[in-house]
Amino acid sequence: MKWSEDLISPELAGTLDGLFLQRARRTPDAVAYRHYHRQNKQWYELTWGDMERQVSRWRQALSGEALEDGDRVAILLRNCPEWVMFDQAALSLGLVVVPLYTDDRADAIAYILRDAAVKLLLVQDSGRWNRMADSVEELPQLQRVVVLETERQPHPAEDELVREAKHWLPPRGDPLKRRYADPENLASIVYTSGTTGRPKGVMLSHYNMLSIAHGSLTVVDCYQQDSFLSFLPLSHTLERTGGYYLPMMAGASVSFARSIPQLAEDLQTIRPTAIIAVPRIFERVYARVQDQLKSKPAFARMLFNMALSVGFREFEYRMGRRSWFPGLLLHPLLRKLVSGKILDKLGGRLRVAVSGGAAISPEIARVFLGLGLPMLQGYGLTETSPVISVNPMHDIRPESVGIPLRGVTVKIGEHDELLVRTPGMMLGYWNNHAATAEMIDPQGWLHTGDQARIDEDGHIYITGRIKDILVLSNGEKIPPADMEMAITLDPLIEQIMVVGEGKPYLGALVVLNPDLWNGLADEYELDPSQSSSLEHERLHNALLKRIRLALRDFPGYAKIRRVALLLEPWTIENGLMTPTMKIKRQKVLAHCKQQVETLYGDGLV
């Protein structure tokens, strides 16, 4: 394939809606988006010209809602072309878009709509609206709810607040025109799914997101021929900036995956060249490969391990960190016999995979790099639009979160905290000056809350989270995140939280994999239906042995003395996890108070 660039600069775009208009006018016949029609059960394509015509319809409909420049409108859709249409139409009218997570709780959505004084809400379907209507309908400022899909559960026609999109949208809209507006104007309020307290509204400007999309392109090349597969929610700023505005800036196409359970099939159908994912996706692929290897003969397992070893040595050689050695002559053959077959399951065309949103285990990264997939770990915050750093293709380091983007300055502050100055820095928190002042100091440095070190080549390494540091009763300070990451590589353990603040030793709350619980209980002659089975001493000892094995390469402080076993997972629905899949530590501690007490109840030291 011939790769060619066609980048639109932030200066030429001006605003995010200006970026869209530039792209639609520059390459109107190129494929912009692919999506799956659930009723017709087939994939459809939309060109940039098609998208321009559809955006004009949405813009016309929004124009009829008595909305003024700066008013807030919210979007509660799964990833689909309509997400882009609504976003671009709203931005072109000077409106401020508030993205919402489709799987968030109704009360959390109602809080955001109230806090941002949202005037119009776009909802996926009438079933979803019916589930949240009681929480939302009492909001006085909300003047319109538009429901995209109503075929399954038609909403009562007498409800004046709610309109069906098919009746609300006109057949066509007025042609789009270039809007001359200040790029520093507020474009979006993105509510952080904070692990403590109420979510805060991060105010991002047009320039914030344009500059970060463009800065990312200076580290990782993107071409017109690239095909992205979008499955992280667009309400997640990483997907929005990196998987929506960035491909638009480069002229690449985006396909919207149907769902995470159907991701493997979509990878085969779309055969993307680029994906952006959170570590959990790669962990699941790794676990599936490991599971399949168990049933293979010893020779196949040996061949796989050899392919990884030689593949990673070849990767290190290409990065200039290792010398050539004769074993590399086997690499083409091993790639054909082993690595290529695994990568074919990811579509066979992946040119780059970006991992962000949380730290990925270096072990997992080394596996994919050894298989021949360039995996680039990045780092950022919603407050920085979001990318701060990413590994460049020519210098990938599995343990590092990469080098700062162009225009981003970093330094190490007090307590080894990573401080940042960036063109993607938020305008502040919506209606929360105190929180803004706490996050951004008078010198303009944003305090990430993450501990880090920076090597002589500018690579950043995250070493811990200041707020998550556990301080034992002897004063020893322990960062639990890396320990938890290593332990959850064990397929038996679905979730884990290391505890021990103010205690003499570390303990852990362990959520077992429900799919493996029955087999595990049988192995120890326990009744899986009895909660008392989770307290069996031999089972606890076996889990502690597995945890010790997972932490074998950690320093001496990483020693867990006791575990409390659970079967109920921590989820968004029960309020113990954020929509971005981060554990709410304080809420879990309160929810599991009795189990934590059993870890320390008898005074063991």
Summary of the structure (lengths in Angstrom):
residues: 605
radius of gyration: 25.0
end to end distance: 63.6
largest distance: 76.7
contacts: 1964
relative contact order: 0.08
helix: 39%
strand: 22%
